[in-house]
C-alpha cells in the first residue's frame, strides 16, 4: 500500500497477468497433475483401484504444502504482482 489507502477505501488494482496465469496453473494444475500421475503409477504398481485412489488423494493433498511454502516466499519478497494503483472516490 504505497498510496495511503485505508481500510474500507475502494481501490483500483493492477495485476501482473503473467504472474496471475502462472499462479493459477500452479494452484490448480499441479495438484491435479499429481493426482493423475500418482493414481496411474499406483494402479500400475499395486493393481488395486481403492489403494491407488487413496495414494492419489493423499499425494493430492500433500501437493498443497509446497504451494503454501512458495506462497509464503512470494509474500516475503513482495513479488505477488498485485499493486494498489488508485483510491476510487465515491461520487454522490
C-alpha positions in Angstrom: 0.0 0.0 0.0 2.2 2.8 -1.3 -0.6 5.3 -1.9 -2.1 5.6 1.6 -5.3 3.6 1.2 -7.1 2.9 4.4 -9.3 0.0 5.5 -12.7 0.4 3.8 -11.4 2.5 0.8 -12.3 1.4 -2.6 -9.1 0.9 -4.6 -8.1 0.1 -8.2 -5.6 -2.7 -8.6 -3.0 -3.6 -11.2 -2.3 -7.3 -11.8 0.7 -8.8 -13.5 -1.1 -11.1 -15.9 1.9 -13.5 -16.3 2.1 -13.9 -12.6 -1.6 -14.4 -12.3 -1.6 -17.1 -15.1 1.4 -18.8 -13.6 -0.1 -18.8 -10.1 -3.4 -20.2 -11.4 -1.6 -23.0 -13.2 0.4 -23.8 -10.0 -2.5 -23.8 -7.7 -4.9 -25.7 -9.9 -2.7 -27.6 -12.3 -0.1 -29.0 -10.0 -2.4 -30.8 -7.6 -4.4 -32.3 -10.5 -1.3 -33.4 -12.2 0.0 -35.0 -9.0 -3.4 -36.8 -8.5 -3.5 -38.1 -12.1 0.1 -39.3 -12.2 0.1 -40.9 -8.7 -3.2 -42.8 -9.4 -1.8 -44.1 -12.7 1.5 -45.2 -11.2 0.0 -46.7 -8.1 -2.5 -48.6 -10.2 0.3 -50.0 -12.3 2.3 -50.9 -9.3 -0.4 -52.3 -7.0 -3.3 -53.2 -9.3 -5.8 -52.2 -6.6 -8.0 -49.3 -7.5 -9.0 -48.3 -4.0 -5.4 -48.3 -2.8 -4.4 -46.4 -5.9 -7.1 -43.8 -5.3 -6.1 -43.5 -1.6 -2.4 -42.9 -2.6 -3.5 -40.4 -5.2 -5.7 -38.4 -2.8 -3.0 -38.4 -0.1 -0.4 -37.0 -2.6 -3.0 -34.6 -4.0 -3.5 -33.0 -0.5 0.3 -33.2 0.2 1.0 -31.3 -3.0 -0.5 -28.2 -1.4 2.4 -28.0 1.1 5.0 -26.8 -1.5 2.4 -24.4 -2.9 1.9 -22.9 0.5 5.6 -22.6 1.0 6.0 -20.9 -2.3 3.2 -18.5 -1.5 4.9 -17.5 1.8 8.1 -16.9 -0.2 6.3 -14.7 -2.7 4.7 -12.7 0.2 8.1 -12.1 1.8 9.7 -11.0 -1.4 6.7 -8.9 -2.3 6.6 -10.2 -5.9 3.0 -11.1 -6.0 2.2 -8.9 -8.9 -0.8 -7.1 -7.4 -0.5 -3.4 -6.7 -2.9 -0.7 -5.5 -2.7 2.0 -8.1 -5.5 4.3 -7.1 -8.1 5.2 -4.5 -11.6 5.3 -6.1 -13.7 8.1 -4.7 -17.5 7.5 -4.3 -19.5 10.1 -6.3 -22.8 11.2 -4.8 
